[in-house]
Amino acid sequence: MRPVAVVGIGKTAFGAFADRDLRSLAVEAGQKALKNGNATPEQVEAFYLGNFAGPSFVGQNHLAPYIASGIGMHGVPATRFEAACASSGSAFFHAASAVAAGIYDVVLVAGVEKMTSQPTPKVTEILAGAGDLCGEVRAGATFPALFAMIARRHMCQYGTTREHMAAVAVKNHANGAKNPLAHMRKVITMEQALAGKPIAEPLTVYDCSLVSDGAAAVLIMPADRARDFSEKPVRVLGVAQTSDNVALDEKDDITTFGAVKTSAEKAYKMAGVEARDIQFAEVHDCFTIAEIIAIEDLGFVKKGEGGPYSLAGGTCLNGERPVNASGGLKSKGHPVGATGVGQICDVVEQIRGEAGERQVKRNGLGLAQNLGGSGATSVITILGPA
Amino acid sequence: MKELGSGTVYTETVVYSPPEAYVNDVPYQLAIVELAGGRRVTGRVAGERAHIGDRVEFAEFRNDVPFFRKTQTS
């Protein structure tokens, strides 16, 4: 397999944009990634798109060629990948695998979601489509409800507290306030986080990520061509996707995501590194409890220690191992189909030393963890300087 | 419709922000109940609030959704 590098990144702002449609967001991100990678649309050989629910949110199908032609890429294979909130992580995994296998050289990967044109109950219902419609969803499970049940169990088994979860929200809001492209640039206090409006007990509005519009894109190619396109190419050292049961009630232990563990093991092995070598990470904090479980499943801390470690500041921007320096899904925003590639853009920015106020000090080895549903898809990407 | 019998609450939540189909139900309690034999099902708890470890018994199916009632506090 050939080594693969990221040579260009492009992100739109994440937020609620009444005047923007899905296609224009994706086209903006794609064109920015091409410009950042000093490439033209004509040089791209294939287009991989991550999108969860464009057909439900905005009624548009056949999205990949629709966006490809908007970017100016004509005639190339253009395909949409759907894996709930891991849709663009999955698109990236398949694109990087195709480049590594020698099928293509220059590939554009994008992710996009346009969510804010629907009222909250409708958004909640569309998102619930990533769960088991014949069981949990019919009973009234929403995604906040599924992660609330995960949180309850984690609290029961490991003594995790509301304060532990609130610490994740406070930290991610502090980071997001430094991110010019973040949806909610607002510092919050522990008291505010604990007193939020209940969404699904024990989760309040401050435990939940944002409903956002946005897009992100990366340009990838074989590492041996990367210097022709970028002065700061970033190597894809490891990338893996695995799967697990969709329904929560079919899992033995809901306080851990089996797919995160298996995909992390594969990615660590591919990169030739161990969990302790990872210096910073963007993890999938769709809910605060998900970040706590992520740092446990990735092996950054022992099982059950994710809460205390978060409260003690281990994951802060100036902590031992910064997590979600971008603000995470909580503050940066969570346009679900854009999230996976957005995380990869954020890790690449850190490795290039271009993260401004939110730059981490130790930026030599970063990881992105993108989770689909309540853990049925996981994609792990490990990046370092080329 | 098969009786599900009794079981133990494995985990639970009370939902305040509902999907479109259940806007008139909130707040409602959702739980994963572990039945005899170890199989788990997701359903609603009607009546008194139940917590992890509490015993519940199957009450009825409403639109194919199992409803349970609390019988014993853990």
Interface residues (C-beta under 8 A of the other chain):
Chain A: T120 P121 K122 T124 E125 A128 G135 E136 V137 R138 A139 G140 A141 T142 P144 A145 A148 M149 I150 R152 R153 C156 K197 P198 I199 A200 E201 P202 L203 A247 L248 D249 E250 I254
Chain B: Y10 T11 E12 T13 V14 V15 Y16 S17 P18 P19 E20 A21 Y22 V23 D25 Y28 L30 A31 I32 R40 V41 T42 G43 R44 I52 N63 D64 V65 P66
